[in-house]
Amino acid sequence: MNQKYYTSNQSTITYDLNIFKVSFSKKGKILGIDTGKKYIGLSLSDYEKRVAVAHKTILRKKFKEDIETLKISVNENDVVSFVIGLPLNKDGSKGPRSQSAITFAVDLSKYFNLPVYFWDERFSSIGIEKEMIRSGVKRKNIKKYLDVSSATWILQSALDAANYGDKI
C-alpha cells in the first residue's frame, strides 16, 4: 500500500508514513477525517502532533457544502495536513467505499492544497462501537458519536505510528 497520488495542484496524497511525517515540521494541527455515508467525523491533533481529540461531526450534504464547513475547521485550527481513513476490504483490497474516500481526498487536496495521508481504517468502527457498548453508551446514541470517534482513532493511530513506529 505504498502508492502515492498527486493532484493537479501537486499537493501530495499518500500512504507513505515518511512523507506524512514531513507535515510534522510545519506549525499547525492535523485534521483527522472519517468519511461515512451520512456523516463526516473530524478530529484534531495538538500542535505537537502527539494527541488526537474529537472535534465534530458534520452531516454530509453536497461536497461543496461539506468543504465550506471543513474550511471553518481548517482555518480556525491552523490545519497543515489531513489524515483520512481508508476503508479497505478485509483482504486489504479497495472497494467502493475506498474509492469514495480516495475521490474525497483528491477533491479535498485540490481545494485546500494541503497534503493528505491515508490510514487503513479496517475494523475501526466495529471496534469503537464495541467499546462504546462496553462503556455503557446507549445503542441509540452510538451513531451520533461513531464517526467522530472513528476519526479520532484514525488520527491517533497515524500519529502513534509516525511518532513511535515499532515502539508501540
N, C-alpha and C positions, 0 to 999 in steps of 0.2 A: 504494500500500500504506500509506496514512496513516490507516487506520481506527483507532478507539480503542474498546476494550471496557471495560465496567465490571462488576465482580462485584457481588453483592448487598451486600457489606460496603463498597463504594466503594473498594476497592483498584484501582489503575489497571493495566490490561493494554493495552499499546500497541505500535505500530510507530514512534511518533514519537520521534526521537532527542533532541529538545529536552526532552521530558517525561522521558525516560530520564536525561538529564543532571542533573535535579533531585536524583536519589538520590546524586549525587556530593558534595553538600553535607553529607550525613549521614555521621557517623563509623562506619565499618564496611566490610565487604567485599561484593563482588558474587559471587553463585554462578552459574556458567555450567552449563547443563544441555543434554545431548543425549539425547533420549528415543528409544532404539531399541526394537525388538520384544522383545528378550531382556534388554537391559541399559540402564541409565541411566548415562551418563558425567557426571562432575562436575568442575568446575574452579573455582578461586577467584582473585579479583583480590587485589592487595596493598591496603593501606589507602589508598594514594594513587590507586588505581583506574587504574593505568597498565599493569600487567603481569598476565597470567593464567598460572597454573600448574596443572598437572594435580593433581587432588585424589584421586578414587577412582572405581571402577566399582561399581555396585550391580546385583546380579542382580534383575531385575524379578519381583515377586510380585503380590499384590493391592495396590491403591492404598493402602489403609490401612497395610499393612506398609512399602511404599515411603516413605510420608510419615513414619513413625516413624524410619526410617533417615535420611531427609533432615533430620529435626528435630535429630538429633545434630549433623550438619554445620552447620546453620543456627545453633544455639545456641553451639557451640564456636568458631565463626569470626566471630561478630558480623555476620552477613549482613543487609544493608539492602535488597537487591533481587535480582532474578533476571534472567538473560538466557537465553532458551530458543530453541534452533534451530528454525526453522520450515521443514520440508522441502517446499518448493514444487515443482511440476512444472517441467519445462524451460521451458515457456512462461510461467511466473510464476503460473499458476492454482493453486488449492488442491485437493488430492486427499484421499483417505482418511487418509494419513499426516499431512497438515497438520491435518485435523480432530482427529485423535488428540492432536497436540501442543497444539492450542487447548483441548481439553477438559482435558488435563493442567494447562495453565496456569491455567485458570479454577478448577479444584479446588485447585491449589497456592495461588493467591491467596486463596481463601476460607479455607483452613486457616491460613496464616501472616499474612494481612493485610499483605503486602508487595507493592510494585509489581513487575510482570513486563514485560519488554521482549522483543519477538520480533526475531530476527535471521535473515535469509534465509540458509539453510544449503545452498542448491543446490550440488551438486558437492563439498561439503566432505569427505565420507567417501571419495569417489573420489580426490580429490587427496591426502588424507592417506595412503590405502592405497598409492598410487603412491610417495609419499615414503618410506614405511616399507620398501617393497620395494627402492627405490633405496639406502636406508641400510643394507640388509643384514638387516632383521628377517625372520625365517623366516615363511613364509606361515601356518604353524600357530599362530604367536603373534600374528598381526595382529589377529584377532578379540578377543583379550584386551585389546589396547590401543586399539582403534579408537574406541570410544565416549568414553573419557576424553580421547583426543587430539582428537576432534571437538569435545567440549565446550570444550577449551582454545582451539582455533581459533575457535570461535563467540564465546567471551567476548573473546579478544584482538582479533578483528575489530571487535566492537562498541565496545570500549574505544578502539581506534585511531580509529574514526570519530567518537566523542564527543570525544576529546581533540584530534585533529588535523584532522578534517574533510577538506577538499580538499587539505591539505598533504601527504598521504601518497600 
